[in-house]
Amino acid sequence: MSFAMISVTPVQAQSIPGEGYAQQPPPNPGDDAPEGTVPAGSRGPCPDIQQPLTPLVLVTQESADSDQQLRWGFTTQEHPTFWFYVPYTPESIRSAKFSLQTRRGETVYEMPLSLTGIPGVISIVLPTTAAALDKGEWYRSFLHVDVYCTPTTPAQKDSTFAWVKRKDIDSKLGELLGAATREEQAILYVQNGFSYEALNMLAGRENQQEWDNLLRLLGLDAISF
């Protein structure tokens, strides 16, 4: 199976308008959204790693008095691009795997990965040889890695996941996007739950400020790279 992966290494930022990036109320994933989970912790299996293995999607709290978080996003694409932050070096990873499951836990796609350009952000494209996402259905994307924390210790397992649902952009949002600047489009996408589209807009761009602004909108302020 073929797949595409890119590594984004942000560089010194240029100044861009920041007022529109103020934290907005999180969008609603809908009544059919999966249940959230309690985060396992702020770090992975290796104590020296400061940032965890993380899917770049929206993070919303289920309620003010709940510890459960939902990591999710909408996409318009039949074969979307999935984004992750990987904190490990290529030399420390023994193996890596991406998989996609239905809400019922059925695996619809799986592939081994050769990770390069890390630590940093990677993207994984679901190839056209895989089954297209059904509209209106929730899927769960996983990234699994076996990593050596030190050269002399056994490999440790680390993994992360996020939910994705394919849906159309309604006519009202489409009109707003058509009249918006690129920065405004990113805000509109996130405010309406289309985190995958917002991330795709920054693909290949090396602007630290734009990435920081988008991560803040997604609720991923803790991620830095």
Rosetta silent file (secondary structure, phi, psi, omega in degrees, C-alpha in Angstrom):
SEQUENCE: MSFAMISVTPVQAQSIPGEGYAQQPPPNPGDDAPEGTVPAGSRGPCPDIQQPLTPLVLVTQESADSDQQLRWGFTTQEHPTFWFYVPYTPESIRSAKFSLQTRRGETVYEMPLSLTGIPGVISIVLPTTAAALDKGEWYRSFLHVDVYCTPTTPAQKDSTFAWVKRKDIDSKLGELLGAATREEQAILYVQNGFSYEALNMLAGRENQQEWDNLLRLLGLDAISF
SCORE:     score description
SCORE:     0.000 S_00000001
   1 L     0.000  140.313  178.156    0.000    0.000    0.000 S_00000001
   2 L   -91.260  153.013  173.890    1.228    3.463   -0.758 S_00000001
   3 L  -151.853  159.792  179.577    1.133    6.315    1.678 S_00000001
   4 L  -119.510  139.207  179.644    2.308    9.877    1.875 S_00000001
   5 E  -141.245  136.014  174.535    4.000   11.460    4.835 S_00000001
   6 E  -129.745  150.455  175.644    5.441   14.919    5.279 S_00000001
   7 E  -111.906  129.847  179.766    7.333   16.474    8.153 S_00000001
   8 E  -106.272  122.161  178.925    6.699   20.102    8.984 S_00000001
   9 L  -116.530   94.785 -177.336    9.528   21.937   10.737 S_00000001
  10 L   -60.383  147.667  177.972    8.318   25.435   11.680 S_00000001
  11 E  -121.901 -169.839 -176.780   10.865   28.261   11.480 S_00000001
  12 L   -54.479  130.421 -172.916   10.994   31.850   12.663 S_00000001
  13 L   -77.909  154.643  167.486    7.521   33.342   12.444 S_00000001
  14 L  -102.806  159.910 -178.273    6.382   36.361   10.526 S_00000001
  15 L   -76.379  130.949  174.706    3.805   38.713   11.998 S_00000001
  16 L  -134.960  160.845 -179.812    0.190   37.928   11.139 S_00000001
  17 L   -57.589  136.225 -176.532   -3.106   39.242   12.536 S_00000001
  18 L  -115.473  -12.194 -173.940   -3.771   37.657   15.912 S_00000001
  19 H   -60.589  -38.984 -176.527   -7.088   39.090   17.119 S_00000001
  20 H   -71.789  -11.328 -177.951   -9.195   36.454   15.364 S_00000001
  21 H   -92.120    7.286  176.408   -7.255   33.666   17.017 S_00000001
  22 L   -58.214  148.339 -175.262   -8.542   34.438   20.499 S_00000001
  23 L   -59.761  126.181 -179.654   -9.878   31.333   22.206 S_00000001
  24 L  -105.615  158.353  172.904  -13.435   30.644   21.059 S_00000001
  25 L   -56.727  139.139 -177.257  -16.034   28.359   22.670 S_00000001
  26 L   -65.828  146.037  178.183  -15.347   24.813   21.432 S_00000001
  27 L   -69.887  164.624 -179.161  -17.547   23.510   18.621 S_00000001
  28 L   -96.669  123.732  178.868  -20.088   20.770   19.258 S_00000001
  29 L   -73.568   -9.004  178.138  -19.219   17.338   17.807 S_00000001
  30 L   105.335  160.301 -178.074  -22.913   16.432   17.717 S_00000001
  31 L   -66.468  -21.501 -178.242  -25.271   14.197   19.662 S_00000001
  32 L   -92.234    8.884 -175.605  -23.862   11.096   17.961 S_00000001
  33 L   -65.796  148.080  175.469  -20.286   11.812   19.081 S_00000001
  34 L   -65.540  163.646  175.423  -18.316    9.035   20.806 S_00000001
  35 L   -73.109  147.226  175.531  -17.640    9.247   24.530 S_00000001
  36 L   -77.240  174.751  178.409  -14.470   10.958   25.633 S_00000001
  37 E  -129.808  157.894  176.376  -11.718    9.332   27.641 S_00000001
  38 L   -80.504  124.626 -179.190   -9.650   10.378   30.642 S_00000001
  39 L   -56.055  140.026 -178.705   -6.139   11.357   29.439 S_00000001
  40 L   -72.385  -22.934 -178.199   -3.506    8.841   30.466 S_00000001
  41 L   154.301  172.253 -176.056   -1.028   11.570   31.377 S_00000001
  42 L   -87.109   -7.472 -178.923    1.000   14.429   29.973 S_00000001
  43 L  -134.248  162.985  177.641    3.949   12.247   28.962 S_00000001
  44 L   -89.195 -154.909 -175.501    4.597    8.948   27.247 S_00000001
  45 L   -75.863  -13.575 -176.708    6.682    6.002   28.424 S_00000001
  46 L  -103.412  116.945 -174.553   10.019    7.833   28.225 S_00000001
  47 L   -60.352  -28.751 -176.414   10.657   10.228   31.147 S_00000001
  48 L   -80.421   -8.159 -179.783   13.001   12.481   29.162 S_00000001
  49 L   -86.080  122.198 -174.066   10.366   13.248   26.512 S_00000001
  50 L   -81.301  -31.198 -177.776    8.646   16.541   27.334 S_00000001
  51 L  -116.050  142.433 -178.690    5.689   16.321   24.938 S_00000001
  52 L   -81.513  163.280  167.956    3.466   13.278   24.404 S_00000001
  53 L   -62.282  123.569 -167.313    2.610   11.485   21.176 S_00000001
  54 E  -140.904  130.831  169.567   -0.408   13.549   20.115 S_00000001
  55 E   -77.389  137.015 -179.940   -3.032   13.602   17.343 S_00000001
  56 L   -90.451   91.451  179.623   -3.518   17.138   16.014 S_00000001
  57 L  -146.102 -179.803  174.331   -7.290   17.504   16.263 S_00000001
  58 E   -67.497  142.286  173.911   -9.811   19.361   18.386 S_00000001
  59 E  -121.940  116.480 -179.597   -9.717   18.610   22.106 S_00000001
  60 E  -125.562  144.475  176.825  -12.956   19.288   23.980 S_00000001
  61 E   -84.225  138.004 -177.435  -13.972   18.647   27.573 S_00000001
  62 L   -66.543  -37.912  175.738  -17.203   16.669   27.941 S_00000001
  63 L  -160.805  167.280 -175.977  -18.376   18.932   30.768 S_00000001
  64 L   -63.977  -29.379 -177.955  -16.989   21.405   33.277 S_00000001
  65 L  -104.119   19.490 -179.065  -16.973   18.780   36.048 S_00000001
  66 L  -117.209  144.111  175.081  -15.643   15.894   33.944 S_00000001
  67 L   -88.326   -4.847 -175.985  -12.069   14.766   33.337 S_00000001
  68 L   -77.244  136.088  177.812  -13.058   13.128   30.048 S_00000001
  69 E  -120.741  146.558  174.378  -11.766   14.657   26.830 S_00000001
  70 E  -113.674  124.718  175.610  -12.809   14.001   23.246 S_00000001
  71 E  -104.441  117.282 -167.145  -10.177   14.279   20.512 S_00000001
  72 E  -159.404  171.771  174.366  -12.011   14.664   17.241 S_00000001
  73 E  -175.243  154.751  172.153  -12.587   16.490   13.970 S_00000001
  74 E   -94.946  157.185  172.235  -14.741   16.593   10.856 S_00000001
  75 E  -144.218  151.776  173.844  -13.439   16.219    7.319 S_00000001
  76 L   -92.917   -7.880 -169.405  -14.987   16.594    3.885 S_00000001
  77 L   -88.671  140.806  173.253  -12.518   14.133    2.365 S_00000001
  78 L   -69.764  -33.828  179.396  -13.177   10.491    1.450 S_00000001
  79 L  -127.819   81.531 -172.091   -9.466    9.798    2.030 S_00000001
  80 L   -75.011  171.519  173.837   -8.349   12.363    4.599 S_00000001
  81 E  -103.087  131.826 -179.021   -4.939   13.329    5.891 S_00000001
  82 E  -107.645  137.303 -173.132   -4.208   12.517    9.533 S_00000001
  83 E  -118.326  135.995  179.497   -1.820   14.673   11.582 S_00000001
  84 E  -139.753  148.647  167.515    0.261   13.693   14.596 S_00000001
  85 E   -98.847  124.708 -179.759    3.010   15.177   16.713 S_00000001
  86 E  -113.067  119.110 -175.055    5.783   12.589   17.284 S_00000001
  87 L   -87.836   -2.121 -172.551    8.271   13.485   20.059 S_00000001
  88 L   -97.556  160.983  173.985   10.785   10.717   19.296 S_00000001
  89 L   -86.401  156.019  177.946   13.833   10.554   17.027 S_00000001
  90 H   -57.651  -36.285 -177.209   13.883    8.097   14.084 S_00000001
  91 H   -67.752  -24.709 -176.798   16.738    6.165   15.721 S_00000001
  92 H   -86.592  -10.836 -176.097   14.708    5.527   18.887 S_00000001
  93 E   -95.839  120.905  177.127   11.699    3.985   17.116 S_00000001
  94 E   -78.825  -41.522  179.477   11.829    0.239   16.534 S_00000001
  95 E  -156.791  157.119  178.375    8.498    0.104   14.662 S_00000001
  96 E  -146.387  150.359 -176.902    5.461    2.244   13.953 S_00000001
  97 E  -149.028  139.678  172.727    1.989    1.539   12.618 S_00000001
  98 E  -109.815  139.398  175.693   -1.078    3.527   11.547 S_00000001
  99 E  -143.605  155.969  179.500   -4.539    2.008   11.653 S_00000001
 100 E  -129.859  129.106 -177.559   -8.111    3.129   11.071 S_00000001
 101 E  -125.208  153.358  171.154  -11.106    1.527   12.758 S_00000001
 102 E   -74.330  173.014  177.743  -14.854    1.905   12.603 S_00000001
 103 L   -62.366  -27.283  179.998  -16.753    2.933   15.705 S_00000001
 104 L   -82.184   -1.267  177.691  -17.456   -0.770   16.293 S_00000001
 105 L    89.914   11.894  177.671  -13.725   -1.496   16.419 S_00000001
 106 L   -83.631  127.817  179.050  -13.423   -3.105   12.971 S_00000001
 107 E   -76.713  121.729 -179.877  -10.077   -2.372   11.312 S_00000001
 108 E  -104.270  -17.396  177.189  -10.639   -0.940    7.834 S_00000001
 109 E  -159.570  145.404  179.763   -7.029    0.003    7.097 S_00000001
 110 E  -155.341  140.786  177.954   -3.602   -0.655    8.582 S_00000001
 111 E  -156.290  144.306  172.729   -0.051    0.007    7.462 S_00000001
 112 E   -74.222  154.345 -177.876    3.486    0.030    8.880 S_00000001
 113 E  -124.547  147.500  168.442    5.284    3.364    8.884 S_00000001
 114 L  -114.286  104.867 -171.527    8.847    4.502    8.418 S_00000001
 115 L   -87.520  127.697  176.418    9.019    7.759   10.335 S_00000001
 116 L  -130.450  166.257  177.009   11.416   10.482    9.212 S_00000001
 117 L    69.186   23.797 -179.443   11.760   14.178    9.953 S_00000001
 118 L  -116.352  157.322    6.631   10.967   13.699   13.641 S_00000001
 119 L   -67.648  148.902 -178.550   10.630   14.880   16.316 S_00000001
 120 E   154.421 -168.333 -178.512    7.954   17.025   14.746 S_00000001
 121 E   -92.120  132.725  175.178    4.612   16.965   12.971 S_00000001
 122 E  -120.782  156.514  172.663    3.846   14.224   10.464 S_00000001
 123 E  -125.731  142.773 -179.425    0.894   13.709    8.151 S_00000001
 124 E  -126.209  119.210 -178.629   -0.415   10.372    6.935 S_00000001
 125 E   -91.756  127.725  172.270   -2.676   10.261    3.895 S_00000001
 126 L   -70.414  115.805 -172.434   -5.285    7.518    3.687 S_00000001
 127 L   -70.223  158.681 -179.765   -4.534    6.190    0.183 S_00000001
 128 L   -68.776  -13.241  175.100   -7.167    5.889   -2.525 S_00000001
 129 L   -74.936  -16.420  177.300   -6.597    2.117   -2.475 S_00000001
 130 L   -85.507  158.693  176.992   -8.272    2.080    0.956 S_00000001
 131 L   -63.119  139.300  178.679  -12.039    2.170    1.396 S_00000001
 132 L   -69.471  150.801  174.184  -13.448    5.696    1.472 S_00000001
 133 L   -65.949  133.567  174.904  -14.865    7.043    4.716 S_00000001
 134 L   -75.165  137.253 -179.326  -18.630    6.704    4.791 S_00000001
 135 E   -66.516  135.545  177.123  -20.376   10.025    5.219 S_00000001
 136 L    83.843    1.670 -179.216  -21.861   10.537    8.668 S_00000001
 137 L  -107.541  143.325  176.278  -19.896    7.710   10.309 S_00000001
 138 E   -88.374  138.543  175.662  -17.303    8.052   13.067 S_00000001
 139 E  -128.245  158.954  178.610  -13.891    6.408   12.666 S_00000001
 140 E  -122.181  123.805  178.633  -10.922    6.179   15.008 S_00000001
 141 E  -100.101  136.035 -178.236   -7.346    6.707   13.776 S_00000001
 142 E  -120.791  144.799  166.001   -4.449    5.205   15.740 S_00000001
 143 E  -124.016  119.696  179.421   -0.712    5.758   15.732 S_00000001
 144 E  -113.026  136.858  174.439    1.282    3.020   17.503 S_00000001
 145 E  -136.310  144.827  166.273    5.038    3.130   18.111 S_00000001
 146 E  -105.703  121.144 -169.788    7.550    0.866   19.823 S_00000001
 147 E  -129.150  140.846  173.488   10.269    3.139   21.140 S_00000001
 148 L   -90.356  113.606  178.121   13.630    2.724   22.867 S_00000001
 149 L   -68.706  -35.795  173.732   13.808    5.262   25.688 S_00000001
 150 L  -138.549  159.885 -178.343   17.529    4.536   25.984 S_00000001
 151 L   -63.488  -18.013 -173.575   19.840    2.380   23.831 S_00000001
 152 L  -108.706    3.601 -179.563   20.163   -0.196   26.609 S_00000001
 153 L  -110.128  154.136  178.620   16.514   -0.631   27.691 S_00000001
 154 L   -62.203  156.008  178.705   13.770   -2.745   26.066 S_00000001
 155 L   -65.650  142.119  177.809   11.379   -1.043   23.660 S_00000001
 156 E  -111.350  149.233  179.860    8.278    0.545   25.197 S_00000001
 157 E   -91.926  138.325  174.621    4.861    0.830   23.585 S_00000001
 158 E  -139.677  145.840 -179.865    3.219    4.186   23.004 S_00000001
 159 E  -156.652  160.928  176.169    0.026    4.994   21.122 S_00000001
 160 E  -152.708  161.388 -178.843   -2.567    7.685   20.593 S_00000001
 161 E  -150.894  163.575  175.457   -5.864    8.028   18.767 S_00000001
 162 E  -151.470  160.378 -179.693   -8.496   10.494   17.602 S_00000001
 163 E   -99.952  147.881  177.553  -11.984   10.390   16.107 S_00000001
 164 E  -141.054  141.215  174.424  -12.940   11.609   12.634 S_00000001
 165 E  -133.276  132.885  176.986  -16.283   11.950   10.852 S_00000001
 166 E   -85.160  128.676  176.281  -16.829   12.786    7.206 S_00000001
 167 L  -153.341  161.992 -179.457  -19.510   15.392    6.559 S_00000001
 168 L   -84.645  154.136  170.664  -20.320   18.134    4.074 S_00000001
 169 L   -83.619  128.531 -177.705  -19.808   21.842    4.592 S_00000001
 170 L   -74.633  168.904 -173.349  -23.201   23.562    4.585 S_00000001
 171 H   -64.897  -35.723 -179.926  -23.996   26.434    2.266 S_00000001
 172 H   -64.847  -46.894  178.015  -23.743   29.112    4.971 S_00000001
 173 H   -65.390  -37.997  177.995  -20.238   28.055    5.985 S_00000001
 174 H   -59.290  -40.223  178.249  -19.283   27.710    2.333 S_00000001
 175 H   -66.149  -41.723  179.150  -20.238   31.330    1.683 S_00000001
 176 H   -63.965  -41.673  179.244  -18.251   32.535    4.682 S_00000001
 177 H   -64.075  -37.552 -178.721  -15.190   30.556    3.585 S_00000001
 178 H   -65.513  -24.916 -178.385  -15.430   31.971    0.078 S_00000001
 179 L  -102.961    4.383 -172.453  -15.197   35.537    1.377 S_00000001
 180 L   -99.923  155.381  170.726  -12.536   34.887    4.023 S_00000001
 181 L   -74.740  173.416 -179.407   -8.772   35.314    4.083 S_00000001
 182 H   -62.998  -42.202  178.057   -6.611   32.238    4.695 S_00000001
 183 H   -63.568  -40.699  178.591   -6.269   33.069    8.410 S_00000001
 184 H   -67.480  -34.851  177.550  -10.037   33.613    8.675 S_00000001
 185 H   -62.795  -42.245  178.837  -10.690   30.335    6.876 S_00000001
 186 H   -59.946  -42.280  178.789   -8.615   28.443    9.449 S_00000001
 187 H   -63.449  -46.055 -179.333  -10.653   30.020   12.242 S_00000001
 188 H   -62.093  -42.062  178.659  -13.952   29.200   10.517 S_00000001
 189 H   -59.202  -48.420 -177.342  -12.933   25.601    9.912 S_00000001
 190 H   -67.073  -42.594 -179.456  -12.016   25.059   13.569 S_00000001
 191 H   -61.027  -23.043 -179.902  -15.077   26.880   14.912 S_00000001
 192 L  -106.826   11.164  172.616  -17.232   24.492   12.879 S_00000001
 193 L    89.992   -1.175 -176.706  -15.299   21.353   13.802 S_00000001
 194 L   -89.045   65.748 -176.070  -13.370   20.855   10.538 S_00000001
 195 H   -66.980  -31.640 -179.436   -9.965   20.547   12.188 S_00000001
 196 H   -67.073  -38.588  177.100   -8.547   18.340    9.411 S_00000001
 197 H   -65.976  -40.346  179.062   -9.272   21.009    6.790 S_00000001
 198 H   -61.469  -42.782  179.411   -7.672   23.682    8.964 S_00000001
 199 H   -66.731  -39.258  179.881   -4.494   21.614    9.322 S_00000001
 200 H   -61.350  -29.639  179.231   -4.355   20.865    5.602 S_00000001
 201 H   -63.605  -28.115 -177.747   -4.268   24.612    4.931 S_00000001
 202 L   -94.557    2.078 -177.688   -0.914   24.825    6.729 S_00000001
 203 L   -57.236  126.590  177.881    0.639   21.830    4.975 S_00000001
 204 L    81.520   -4.152  179.480    4.121   22.731    3.830 S_00000001
 205 L   -91.651  138.816 -176.242    4.071   26.166    5.466 S_00000001
 206 L  -115.023   62.641 -179.269    6.914   26.964    7.846 S_00000001
 207 E  -121.613  106.999 -176.175    5.401   29.721    9.954 S_00000001
 208 H   -57.624  -41.296 -176.586    5.703   29.141   13.705 S_00000001
 209 H   -64.896  -40.540  179.080    3.083   31.764   14.566 S_00000001
 210 H   -63.481  -42.553  177.989    0.456   30.224   12.287 S_00000001
 211 H   -64.927  -43.599 -179.983    1.032   26.783   13.798 S_00000001
 212 H   -61.815  -42.745  179.224    0.919   28.156   17.358 S_00000001
 213 H   -61.965  -43.788 -178.420   -2.321   30.022   16.620 S_00000001
 214 H   -67.786  -42.011  178.237   -3.965   26.958   15.123 S_00000001
 215 H   -61.392  -36.861  177.612   -2.864   24.686   17.975 S_00000001
 216 H   -65.130  -41.897  177.202   -4.340   27.168   20.445 S_00000001
 217 H   -61.276  -36.690 -178.237   -7.652   27.106   18.573 S_00000001
 218 H   -76.676  -11.135 -176.577   -7.636   23.315   18.678 S_00000001
 219 L    87.227   23.244 -177.433   -7.050   23.275   22.426 S_00000001
 220 L  -114.304   43.895 -177.156   -3.474   21.987   22.073 S_00000001
 221 L   -58.434  -29.715 -174.266   -1.657   24.861   23.759 S_00000001
 222 L   -71.794  -18.859 -179.106    0.707   22.468   25.525 S_00000001
 223 L   -76.834  128.643  174.017    2.240   21.249   22.277 S_00000001
 224 L  -140.988  141.063 -179.196    5.397   23.100   21.286 S_00000001
 225 L  -157.218    0.000    0.000    7.976   22.223   18.653 S_00000001
